[in-house]
Amino acid sequence: MSRGAMQQKKQAPPDTTNAENFYYVKQMQSKTPVVIVLQDGEELHGTLEWYDKGCLKLTREEGPNLLVFKSYIKYLYKQEEA
């Protein structure tokens, strides 16, 4: 490989951007009501209390608080956007 070809090779993007963590922290700090849509279409309403690598804790007014595995989540959005 020529020297010019080596200089043009792009670096791989980082494995993590921390965007997901930033989003969760922002929603937790502002106590933003969110809707979590599960893989089967069920919707859970509440606020995020904490998160870790594998799950989210959803605090709800109607019903018990829930620990939701991220692998069961289809998507999440702010309730005001509904």
N, C-alpha and C positions, 0 to 999 in steps of 0.2 A: 504494500500500500504506500502511496506517495505521502509526503509530509502534508501537502495541501488537503488530501482526503482525510487525514487524521484530524486536522484542525476543524474540518467542517462537520465532523461527527457530533451529533447532539447528545446531551446528557439525558438519561432517563428521568422522567418526572419522579418526584418524591412518592414514597409508598403511602404516606398520610399527609393530609393538608391541614388537619385539625379543624376543618370547617364544621364537621358534625359536632364536635365538642363545643366549639364557639356558639353554635346555634342552641344547643341544649342549655348551656350556662346562661345565655341571654334570656331564654324563655323562663328558666327557673328564677332568675333574679327579678324579672318583671312580673312573675306569677301570671303569665299569659295563659288564658284558657286555650287548650288544644283539643283536637280530635285525632285519635289514633284509629286508623282503619286497618283491621286485621286481614290476613290472607283470605279468610272466608267472607269478607265484606262486613263483618260486625264492626260497629263504631263505638269507641270508648271516649267519653268526655271527661275532662278534668284538667289539672295542672301538673306539670312535672315537678317532682320533689327532689329526685336524684337519679343518676344514671351510672352505669359502669360499662365494661366492655360488652356484656351480653344482654343487659336488660335495662328497662326504664321503670321507675316507680311513679305511678299515676295516682294523685290524690283526688278523690271525688267527693262531691257533696251528697250525691244520691248514690248510695251503695258503698260497699267497702273499698278501701284503697287497694290498688292492684300492682303486682309486679309482672310486667309484660316482657317476655323474651323478644329481643330485637328480630330474631329469625321468624317470628309470627307476624311481624308488622309489615303491611303492604306499603303504607305511607302515613305521614303525619302532617297536619297543617294547623294553623292558628284558627280558632273557632270563629273569630271575626271575619275571616275570609270566606266563610260558608254562605 
